[in-house]
């Protein structure tokens, strides 16, 4: 076993690793394309519906064309289908015998004829322009090859996560669009648990992003986040996205934010007029943050994708501290079934800080640095994550991934709550581990399988290190143990097992996700944090529901509403109870919470 443990850091020292991308089956297919009128203008809001060829399965999926006329239907199992396209004022058309092959995308550009001008006769040869598109086995984006009449678009290796979105494909053309999501979270545990803003489990979290094209090869992106929970946070970021040619993307960004230490709460930001105009003190922050970043991606060869960049962060909270966070990822796809990845990153993916744009692109609002206030002092921490992985697509819509990873923390880790329960008083305080107690490393083996068109699942085993509290040899009073808590920490290797089931109802466009995570004992550091996009953090039972809400076209603008409901740690397993000489000490790392809100995409 010791030889195995020495082998893991040896692998990590030989190469860099990538931020984990959720493993998904490589054998599903897609249909994408554009809907146009006979005069060549794009059509917004056309309804595209796909059925099984024998019609026994009913409607498999449907979607609407966006402002650029683009549409996409994803997660289709191999087989024969037929497609219906309709829009008010135009003659609907149907196409049968559409063959979906594993791991490929079929592209149909559709031309609808106005009902007033329709004349029975030979079908317009422009109506169905069929092209075959190869999809990268490691990415959700598309790699277009030899598509006459349509710009090719090579994907970034850091691609759209499998759980995000419902089939919007990113194209080479930039469009004006935007997305806003607002979610309210509250703890269900008995303690008055306050979670810091970058976790986003408490208070109201609002994320937004707006895009504006600048010519045919660039766009401006204005994005930001507001958290009204304990120590309210707001930050904004301006990004210039330049695409000189298909397959190459360059982004420059600048951002600014403030963290009000024990400042404005939910009641303050609920009165925006007073917040911004009448009471200037509410806007004063104990910590200011500035960030400058660059990110670029390109496909060097047909099988090699490279992404690189950096974030330079500077925080001021009485004293100044700076951090340089590099980004480097290499994805090698020798064929349709094998994918090798290596890289390093500091920006973690979290659903609480992601904004999905209507064109399929997404904005990650998570910063590489982390600010927290402990006992009146502000601490700045920075994540460092490296990983090496290899994935293999198997038959029967199954994929397997093996990865080794290492997480380093410069500065204290994320905070946890210490609750003292004695016969005379109840007290809460927040603490953080020391820098030498926050590092992790481990091995992950994951498998994903699609059972049906609407049902898929995955299971992941992780053998990794984590920090936990060793029970003191002697019974100490609660206040003494709370002060000396970090002296009793120990680092050990743990076995963790995580299962995930994803289901969707095509007719209602409802998505369900259930995640069950188990591990022996209790840890104060989450095992394999960078692969945990749902922020389940510890052993727990979690449910996530997404419900699409139809939004009709209004004044030439179409959009997509989505309601969300999350219940994290349903059984309240994120606590450790320690008996003391005068009562009890409770450590809370992952509180039971409920989160609900709305997402809006418009274009």
RORODREN-498174 format. One record per residue (C-alpha): x, y, z. Coordinates in nm, 3 decimals, padded with zeros to 5 digits. Layout:
# residues N
X	Y	Z
...
***
This chain:
# residues 603
00.000	00.000	00.000
00.284	00.243	00.079
00.431	00.176	-00.262
00.097	00.263	-00.421
00.078	00.586	-00.226
00.426	00.683	-00.339
00.326	00.606	-00.698
00.046	00.862	-00.701
00.258	01.174	-00.635
00.518	01.035	-00.875
00.261	01.039	-01.155
00.157	01.389	-01.062
00.512	01.516	-01.067
00.573	01.377	-01.417
00.292	01.570	-01.583
00.022	01.827	-01.525
-00.340	01.744	-01.486
-00.673	01.884	-01.597
-00.971	02.012	-01.407
-01.202	01.712	-01.414
-01.476	01.714	-01.671
-01.781	01.506	-01.588
-01.759	01.165	-01.751
-02.038	01.092	-01.995
-02.119	00.826	-02.249
-01.960	00.869	-02.588
-02.220	00.678	-02.788
-02.510	00.924	-02.794
-02.570	01.147	-03.096
-02.700	01.495	-03.178
-02.901	01.680	-03.438
-02.811	02.045	-03.493
-02.873	02.303	-03.760
-03.044	02.628	-03.856
-03.397	02.720	-03.953
-03.435	02.982	-04.228
-03.704	03.140	-04.443
-03.701	03.111	-04.822
-03.534	03.451	-04.849
-03.242	03.333	-04.637
-03.334	03.514	-04.314
-03.309	03.311	-03.994
-03.628	03.217	-03.807
-03.662	03.258	-03.433
-03.887	03.032	-03.228
-03.939	02.748	-03.478
-04.040	02.425	-03.301
-03.824	02.123	-03.384
-03.959	01.788	-03.261
-03.794	01.447	-03.300
-03.969	01.109	-03.282
-03.865	00.749	-03.297
-03.908	00.615	-03.647
-04.175	00.365	-03.540
-04.359	00.638	-03.341
-04.409	00.397	-03.052
-04.194	00.601	-02.818
-04.381	00.926	-02.880
-04.194	01.254	-02.869
-03.829	01.198	-02.780
-03.737	01.564	-02.749
-03.817	01.908	-02.883
-03.663	02.253	-02.881
-03.695	02.598	-03.040
-03.458	02.780	-03.271
-03.277	03.071	-03.115
-03.226	03.424	-03.241
-02.959	03.304	-03.484
-03.196	03.035	-03.614
-02.985	02.763	-03.452
-03.123	02.457	-03.278
-02.981	02.142	-03.120
-03.127	01.820	-02.983
-02.885	01.607	-02.781
-02.853	01.276	-02.598
-03.007	01.066	-02.877
-02.936	00.695	-02.871
-02.833	00.536	-03.205
-03.123	00.448	-03.431
-03.370	00.585	-03.684
-03.578	00.898	-03.619
-03.801	01.140	-03.800
-03.813	01.514	-03.746
-04.092	01.771	-03.762
-04.031	02.146	-03.795
-04.305	02.406	-03.766
-04.349	02.777	-03.710
-04.653	03.001	-03.717
-04.705	03.144	-04.066
-04.492	02.879	-04.238
-04.565	02.538	-04.384
-04.445	02.261	-04.151
-04.223	01.992	-04.292
-04.130	01.640	-04.186
-03.817	01.437	-04.254
-03.803	01.061	-04.197
-03.530	00.796	-04.188
-03.277	01.010	-04.002
-03.001	00.781	-03.888
-02.817	00.866	-03.564
-02.478	00.700	-03.529
-02.284	00.663	-03.202
-02.073	00.963	-03.106
-02.169	01.173	-03.410
-02.386	01.473	-03.484
-02.611	01.510	-03.787
-02.663	01.866	-03.907
-02.983	01.974	-04.088
-03.027	02.325	-04.221
-03.399	02.377	-04.281
-03.579	02.620	-04.511
-03.948	02.686	-04.434
-04.181	02.829	-04.695
-04.435	03.097	-04.615
-04.790	02.960	-04.624
-04.909	03.244	-04.847
-04.637	03.178	-05.103
-04.637	02.800	-05.086
-04.696	02.629	-05.419
-04.730	02.254	-05.445
-04.445	02.116	-05.651
-04.097	01.984	-05.618
-03.953	02.028	-05.271
-03.701	02.306	-05.228
-03.357	02.140	-05.253
-03.236	02.380	-04.986
-03.481	02.238	-04.734
-03.254	01.964	-04.606
-02.884	02.020	-04.618
-02.746	01.711	-04.446
-02.391	01.713	-04.315
-02.204	01.472	-04.090
-02.019	01.623	-03.797
-01.762	01.451	-03.578
-01.790	01.527	-03.206
-01.490	01.526	-02.979
-01.519	01.226	-02.751
-01.410	01.429	-02.452
-01.617	01.742	-02.507
-01.979	01.850	-02.534
-01.892	02.102	-02.803
-01.876	02.021	-03.173
-01.578	01.997	-03.402
-01.705	02.075	-03.751
-01.507	01.928	-04.038
-01.550	02.020	-04.405
-01.885	02.192	-04.375
-01.941	02.407	-04.684
-02.159	02.706	-04.623
-02.116	02.702	-04.247
-01.832	02.823	-04.032
-01.638	02.550	-03.863
-01.616	02.566	-03.487
-01.361	02.373	-03.293
-01.427	02.332	-02.927
-01.235	02.439	-02.626
-01.098	02.143	-02.431
-01.263	02.292	-02.123
-01.610	02.216	-02.252
-01.969	02.236	-02.144
-02.031	02.005	-01.848
-02.265	01.718	-01.922
-02.533	01.824	-01.673
-02.560	02.184	-01.791
-02.793	02.289	-02.067
-03.043	02.105	-02.278
-02.887	02.099	-02.618
-02.792	02.448	-02.723
-02.488	02.417	-02.950
-02.218	02.677	-02.961
-02.150	02.808	-03.311
-01.882	03.032	-03.456
-02.126	03.320	-03.486
-02.167	03.546	-03.185
-02.517	03.668	-03.099
-02.659	03.914	-02.848
-02.786	03.713	-02.553
-02.803	03.701	-02.178
-02.871	03.481	-01.880
-02.978	03.550	-01.524
-03.032	03.305	-01.241
-03.149	03.384	-00.891
-03.153	03.122	-00.617
-03.233	03.140	-00.248
-03.073	02.894	-00.008
-03.129	02.831	00.359
-02.993	02.586	00.611
-03.226	02.321	00.752
-03.005	02.223	01.043
-03.091	02.335	01.393
-02.774	02.546	01.424
-02.760	02.903	01.300
-02.507	02.813	01.034
-02.361	03.094	00.821
-02.184	02.986	00.504
-01.942	03.218	00.335
-02.028	03.369	-00.006
-01.804	03.168	-00.235
-01.988	02.851	-00.133
-02.330	03.004	-00.188
-02.534	02.773	00.035
-02.703	03.051	00.232
-02.886	03.372	00.142
-02.977	03.478	-00.212
-02.722	03.419	-00.487
-02.770	03.600	-00.821
-02.552	03.528	-01.125
-02.579	03.703	-01.460
-02.401	03.734	-01.794
-02.476	03.946	-02.103
-02.304	03.920	-02.441
-02.282	04.177	-02.720
-02.120	04.098	-03.059
-01.831	04.321	-03.168
-01.796	04.257	-03.537
-01.805	03.903	-03.674
-01.513	03.764	-03.472
-01.552	03.905	-03.122
-01.794	03.974	-02.842
-01.803	04.152	-02.506
-01.926	03.961	-02.201
-02.038	04.142	-01.887
-02.091	03.903	-01.596
-02.123	03.920	-01.222
-02.247	03.774	-00.897
-02.427	03.904	-00.589
-02.456	03.705	-00.268
-02.671	03.855	00.005
-02.587	03.601	00.273
-02.353	03.642	00.568
-02.064	03.869	00.464
-02.244	03.973	00.145
-02.040	03.963	-00.173
-02.067	04.131	-00.513
-01.830	04.115	-00.806
-01.839	04.196	-01.176
-01.616	04.100	-01.467
-01.574	04.234	-01.821
-01.445	03.988	-02.081
-01.339	04.047	-02.440
-01.376	03.723	-02.637
-01.193	03.712	-02.971
-01.219	03.427	-03.219
-00.978	03.498	-03.507
-01.062	03.171	-03.680
-01.257	02.854	-03.607
-01.080	02.647	-03.346
-00.906	02.939	-03.174
-01.045	03.146	-02.888
-00.877	03.421	-02.684
-01.033	03.591	-02.382
-00.909	03.892	-02.185
-01.093	03.991	-01.868
-01.086	04.238	-01.580
-01.292	04.213	-01.265
-01.363	04.391	-00.939
-01.551	04.287	-00.628
-01.620	04.365	-00.264
-01.682	04.149	00.037
-01.865	04.330	00.316
-01.747	04.169	00.635
-02.053	04.131	00.856
-02.205	04.404	00.640
-02.518	04.418	00.429
-02.754	04.128	00.473
-03.068	04.013	00.296
-03.275	04.301	00.432
-03.026	04.560	00.305
-03.006	04.439	-00.053
-03.383	04.393	-00.054
-03.405	04.775	-00.060
-03.190	04.863	-00.363
-03.273	05.235	-00.356
-03.143	05.268	00.000
-02.859	05.030	-00.064
-02.714	05.225	-00.358
-02.821	05.582	-00.280
-02.937	05.662	00.072
-02.708	05.457	00.293
-02.357	05.462	00.157
-02.217	05.288	00.464
-02.391	04.966	00.359
-02.178	04.957	00.048
-01.847	04.995	00.229
-01.661	04.668	00.226
-01.395	04.524	00.447
-01.225	04.356	00.150
-01.174	04.460	-00.210
-01.074	04.225	-00.489
-00.934	04.289	-00.836
-00.852	04.030	-01.100
-00.698	04.038	-01.447
-00.709	03.726	-01.659
-00.628	03.577	-01.996
-00.749	03.248	-02.138
-00.682	03.097	-02.480
-00.770	02.770	-02.647
-00.671	02.621	-02.978
-00.656	02.291	-03.157
-00.296	02.230	-03.248
-00.357	01.911	-03.440
-00.673	01.726	-03.525
-00.635	01.514	-03.211
-00.473	01.764	-02.972
-00.648	02.054	-02.798
-00.466	02.305	-02.577
-00.600	02.557	-02.329
-00.379	02.796	-02.133
-00.400	03.123	-01.943
-00.374	03.284	-01.601
-00.559	03.490	-01.339
-00.378	03.757	-01.143
-00.575	03.835	-00.826
-00.510	04.114	-00.577
-00.703	04.153	-00.253
-00.696	04.442	-00.008
-00.828	04.400	00.346
-00.608	04.628	00.553
-00.305	04.463	00.396
-00.251	04.361	00.034
-00.201	04.012	-00.098
-00.160	03.892	-00.457
-00.188	03.553	-00.623
-00.100	03.430	-00.971
-00.310	03.131	-01.082
-00.191	02.956	-01.400
-00.412	02.746	-01.627
-00.288	02.472	-01.857
-00.480	02.181	-02.009
-00.392	01.935	-02.282
-00.647	01.696	-02.430
-00.529	01.421	-02.664
-00.796	01.224	-02.853
-00.623	00.967	-03.074
-00.955	00.814	-03.184
-01.325	00.819	-03.105
-01.290	00.602	-02.795
-00.973	00.715	-02.615
-00.914	01.048	-02.440
-00.601	01.147	-02.245
-00.597	01.466	-02.037
-00.333	01.651	-01.837
-00.331	01.994	-01.682
-00.351	02.224	-01.384
-00.610	02.478	-01.274
-00.718	02.697	-00.984
-01.076	02.777	-01.083
-01.318	02.510	-00.972
-01.649	02.438	-01.145
-01.954	02.485	-00.922
-02.320	02.496	-01.020
-02.368	02.785	-00.779
-02.129	02.999	-00.985
-02.201	02.890	-01.343
-02.407	03.081	-01.599
-02.519	02.899	-01.915
-02.565	03.118	-02.222
-02.829	03.039	-02.487
-02.565	02.954	-02.750
-02.428	02.672	-02.534
-02.129	02.859	-02.394
-02.100	02.909	-02.019
-01.939	03.155	-01.782
-01.758	03.038	-01.470
-01.787	03.303	-01.198
-01.582	03.109	-00.945
-01.257	03.288	-00.863
-00.928	03.105	-00.799
-00.888	03.285	-00.464
-01.106	03.249	-00.158
-01.170	03.510	00.114
-01.307	03.428	00.457
-01.325	03.607	00.792
-01.222	03.407	01.098
-01.228	03.567	01.445
-01.225	03.916	01.299
-00.932	03.847	01.063
-00.955	03.812	00.686
-00.774	03.518	00.527
-00.702	03.470	00.158
-00.659	03.121	00.019
-00.585	02.987	-00.327
-00.665	02.648	-00.478
-00.411	02.452	-00.683
-00.538	02.144	-00.864
-00.349	01.905	-01.091
-00.481	01.590	-01.253
-00.396	01.322	-01.508
-00.675	01.110	-01.654
-00.747	00.858	-01.927
-01.099	00.777	-02.051
-01.217	00.493	-02.271
-01.550	00.472	-02.449
-01.687	00.118	-02.441
-01.971	-00.051	-02.623
-02.333	-00.023	-02.510
-02.308	00.348	-02.427
-02.057	00.303	-02.148
-01.745	00.503	-02.065
-01.475	00.448	-01.804
-01.227	00.702	-01.661
-00.921	00.658	-01.439
-00.753	00.965	-01.290
-00.497	01.066	-01.029
-00.520	01.412	-00.875
-00.359	01.641	-00.624
-00.509	01.947	-00.451
-00.296	02.205	-00.276
-00.413	02.500	-00.069
-00.209	02.814	-00.025
-00.361	02.962	00.288
-00.634	02.812	00.509
-00.905	02.597	00.356
-01.279	02.654	00.344
-01.435	02.724	00.686
-01.636	02.494	00.908
-01.857	02.562	01.208
-01.782	02.471	01.570
-02.092	02.461	01.791
-02.054	02.427	02.169
-02.353	02.287	02.358
-02.325	02.303	02.736
-02.570	02.318	03.020
-02.523	02.694	03.056
-02.477	02.830	02.702
-02.470	02.753	02.331
-02.198	02.918	02.122
-02.102	02.910	01.755
-01.771	03.000	01.597
-01.611	02.953	01.254
-01.269	02.796	01.207
-01.033	02.700	00.925
-00.766	02.437	00.893
-00.401	02.526	00.862
-00.239	02.526	00.520
-00.052	02.201	00.592
-00.385	02.032	00.682
-00.578	02.120	00.364
-00.383	01.939	00.089
-00.524	01.627	-00.078
-00.432	01.361	-00.329
-00.600	01.050	-00.455
-00.708	00.808	-00.725
-01.049	00.814	-00.898
-01.217	00.542	-01.106
-01.552	00.634	-01.263
-01.798	00.464	-01.496
-02.092	00.616	-01.681
-02.370	00.428	-01.860
-02.682	00.533	-02.048
-02.962	00.287	-01.979
-03.237	00.454	-02.184
-03.279	00.771	-02.387
-03.403	00.947	-02.075
-03.206	00.763	-01.805
-02.833	00.749	-01.733
-02.618	00.685	-01.432
-02.261	00.687	-01.306
-02.060	00.550	-01.019
-01.722	00.675	-00.897
-01.476	00.530	-00.650
-01.214	00.756	-00.492
-00.926	00.655	-00.270
-00.793	00.983	-00.141
-00.651	01.167	00.155
-00.852	01.394	00.384
-00.821	01.564	00.722
-01.034	01.455	01.017
-01.048	01.512	01.390
-00.896	01.250	01.617
-01.081	01.200	01.945
-00.869	01.343	02.232
-00.737	01.095	02.485
-00.880	01.294	02.775
-01.217	01.461	02.825
-01.173	01.838	02.789
-01.416	02.126	02.844
-01.588	02.251	02.529
-01.413	02.587	02.519
-01.069	02.431	02.568
-01.125	02.169	02.298
-01.255	02.434	02.056
-00.939	02.641	02.100
-00.709	02.341	02.061
-00.907	02.173	01.786
-00.646	02.207	01.513
-00.387	02.033	01.732
-00.596	01.714	01.722
-00.628	01.692	01.342
-00.499	01.392	01.149
-00.466	01.313	00.780
-00.565	00.969	00.652
-00.671	00.795	00.333
-01.040	00.723	00.285
-01.255	00.520	00.049
-01.542	00.721	-00.103
-01.818	00.592	-00.329
-02.050	00.824	-00.523
-02.346	00.721	-00.738
-02.544	00.955	-00.960
-02.865	00.897	-01.154
-02.991	01.145	-01.415
-03.343	01.119	-01.554
-03.547	01.348	-01.777
-03.904	01.361	-01.898
-03.886	01.479	-02.261
-04.246	01.589	-02.291
-04.232	01.820	-01.989
-03.855	01.888	-02.014
-03.806	01.798	-01.649
-03.464	01.684	-01.527
-03.397	01.491	-01.207
-03.059	01.419	-01.052
-02.992	01.211	-00.743
-02.645	01.190	-00.589
-02.561	00.955	-00.303
-02.214	00.974	-00.155
-02.077	00.743	00.110
-01.750	00.730	00.298
-01.650	00.586	00.635
-01.610	00.829	00.921
-01.622	01.208	00.902
-01.379	01.443	00.728
-01.335	01.819	00.752
-01.193	01.843	00.400
-01.403	01.722	00.105
-01.255	01.428	-00.084
-01.184	01.511	-00.450
-01.327	01.865	-00.430
-01.266	01.962	-00.794
-01.485	01.683	-00.931
-01.775	01.783	-00.703
-01.962	02.039	-00.915
-02.281	01.996	-00.713
-02.105	02.088	-00.385
-02.223	01.778	-00.201
-01.887	01.790	-00.013
-01.936	01.497	00.229
-02.129	01.172	00.260
-02.489	01.266	00.192
-02.810	01.212	-00.006
-02.892	01.493	-00.251
-03.174	01.569	-00.497
-03.175	01.822	-00.782
-03.477	01.910	-00.999
-03.483	02.133	-01.310
-03.811	02.222	-01.478
-03.825	02.412	-01.807
-04.099	02.677	-01.825
-04.219	02.779	-02.175
-04.167	03.147	-02.254
-04.351	03.273	-02.565
-04.195	03.506	-02.815
-04.247	03.869	-02.717
-04.151	04.172	-02.928
-03.906	03.967	-03.131
-03.729	03.819	-02.830
-03.748	03.457	-02.719
-03.621	03.309	-02.397
-03.612	03.004	-02.178
-03.721	02.990	-01.816
-03.610	02.714	-01.584
-03.716	02.652	-01.224
-03.477	02.472	-00.991
-03.501	02.299	-00.656
-03.206	02.142	-00.473
-03.199	01.957	-00.145
-02.844	01.890	-00.028
-02.756	01.652	00.253
-03.114	01.542	00.311
-03.021	01.315	00.604
-02.801	01.581	00.769
-02.485	01.368	00.758
-02.239	01.658	00.750
-02.184	01.681	01.126
-01.956	01.523	01.385
-02.052	01.508	01.754
-01.781	01.509	02.023
-01.865	01.458	02.389
-01.680	01.690	02.628
-01.658	01.710	03.005
-01.926	01.981	03.019
-02.144	01.906	02.717
-02.102	01.848	02.346
-01.902	01.990	02.056
-02.053	01.972	01.704
-01.846	02.019	01.389
-02.046	02.112	01.079
-01.876	02.093	00.740
-02.170	02.034	00.507
-02.503	02.158	00.646
-02.839	02.034	00.524
-02.976	02.301	00.289
-03.257	02.362	00.044
-03.208	02.583	-00.262
-03.473	02.708	-00.501
-03.476	02.966	-00.776
-03.518	03.059	-01.143
-03.290	03.067	-01.445
-03.366	03.284	-01.749
-03.191	03.269	-02.086
-03.295	03.520	-02.352
-03.170	03.603	-02.699
***
